[in-house]
Amino acid sequence: MMFRWFAPTSREANIDSLYGTIVAQARNPAFYQSYGVPDTVTARLEMIMLHAILVLRRLKDHTGSGRELGQRLFDRFCQDMDDNMREMGVGDLAVPGKMRLIGEAFYGRQAAYTAALAAPHADGLAEALARNVFAGSSGPERATRLAAYCRETLRQLSTQGELTCGEVSFPDPQQVGVHA
């Protein structure tokens, strides 16, 4: 009976499932092979943040359970980043400072991508992606293709339910923006 206290709740399992799908999509080899995203720790973090931001944007449109799910998803992202730093050998005293930097980066990207997605011209998102994901080291065509993928992801997410069951599906990056 005591072990039941330590069993994950269905809500936690839903968050883990949702976050796991985000991470799996961010690690999709197509981004690194076809889109030219650098295969570095930093770029992989950028891709996780990008996908989380896209899902959070979808969740913010809902009241109640969607907003709560969004907060729990962000909390799960932070826990994952903390765990990963510790696994990579970052010392206990340095982790809070690095987490602060990751939080600032996340909120900065979220503001930049949200503003770019709301802008009437499409160039802003590609510019933000070039600056963040590609660290300014790539030609505009790669960032333009990733921007097309982001817009298709938002379109596809808008057709899905409230995501409260922890399920989300993303478009196949190989099929998006091929001619961008």
N, C-alpha and C positions, 0 to 999 in steps of 0.2 A: 504494500500500500504506500509506503514511503517513496518508492521509486517513481510513482506516478507524479510526484511533485517535480521531478527532474525531467520528465518526458516533455518534448516540445509540444506546444499547443498547435492547433490547426492554423491559427493566425501566424505563428512563427514559421511553420512549414510553408505557408503561402508566401511569406516574405522571402524565405530562403529560396523557394522555387523561382520567384520573380527575379530576384537578384542573380541567381545562378544563370537564368536565361539571358540576362543583360550581359553578364561577364562572358558567357559562351559566345554571344553574338559579337561582342567587342574583340574577341580573340579569333574571329573567323579569318582563316588564312587569306581570303580574297582581299581583305583590306590591305594586307601587307604585300601581297604578290601583285594584285591587279591595280589597286588604287595607289600604291606607292607609299603607304604610311610607313614611316621608319619602324623597324622591328627592334625597338628599344623599350626599356622599362618606362620611360617618360611617355612615349607615344602610346604604349598600351594603357597607361593610366588615363591619358587623354581620351582614348576610345571608350574606356569604361565610363568616364565622366560624361562624354557626349551621349552615350546610350541611356545612361541614368537620367540625364537632363531631358532627353526626348520623352522618356516615360513619365517623368515628373511633370512635364508640361501637359501631357495628356491627363494626368491625375488631378491637376489643379483646377480643371474645369468642373470637377465634381465636388459637391459639398459632402460633409460628413465622412463617410467611409473612404472616399477617394483621397481626401486630404489627410486623413489619419494614415492611410496606407502609404501616401507619399512621405510623411514624416518617418514612418517606420522603415521605409526603403532607404531614406537618407541615413538613418541611424545604422542600418545594416552595412551600407557603403563605408561609413566611418569605422565601424568595427572591423571590417575586412581590411581597410588600409592600415589600421593599428596592428592587426594580427600579422599582416605581410611585412611591415617594418620590423617587427620583433623577430620574425622568421629570418629576415635578411641580416640580422645582427645589430640593428640599431639599438643603442643602449636605452635603458629605461628613462634616463634623465633627458635624452634627446627626443624621445617620441612625442611628448606634448608640443614642442616647438615645431616639429615636422608636421604634426597633425594640424596645427594652426595654419601652416602654409598651404596644406592640401585643402583645408576648408576655404581659405581665401581664394585659392585657385578655382575651386568648384563654384563658388558664388560669383566670381568674376566671369567665368565662362558662361554660367547660367544667364547672367545679365547681358553679356555680349550676344549670345546665341538667341535669346528671347527678343532682344531689340532688332537683331538682323532678320529674324523670321517675321517680325511685325512690319518691317520696312517695305515700302512699295517696290523697291528694286531688289533683284536677287543677288547682286554683287556683294552685299554686306556680309552675308553668311559665308560665302566662299573666302572673303578676306579674313574673317575671324577664324575660320578653319585653317587657312594657310598660316596664320600667325601662331595658332595654338597647337594644332595637331601636327602640322608639317614644320613647325618652328621656323617658318620663313625660308626653308631650304628647297622648296619645290616650286615648279611652275604652276601657274594659275589653273591649268587644266585638271590637275589632280584634285585641287581643292574644290573646283567647280563640280566635278563628278561626286565628291563626297557631299557637297551641298545638295545635289539632286537626290542622293540617297537619303539624306536627312528629311527632305521634304516628302519623299515617298514614304518614309517611315512614319511621319506624322499623319499622312493621309491614311495609311493602313491602320495605325493605332486608333484613329478616330472611328473606325468601323467595328472595333472590338468592344466588348462589354466593359464593365467597370473595373476589370482586372483584379477584383478583390479575391478571386479564387487563386491568385498567384500565377495565372497563365497569361502569356503575352506572346505574340508572334511578330517577327520582324521580316522584312522583305529579303530576298536573296540578293546580296550585294553584287553578285555576278550579273544579275539581270537589270540592274538599275544604272542609269546614266552612262551607258556604254558609248553613246554618241555625243556626250557632253563635252 
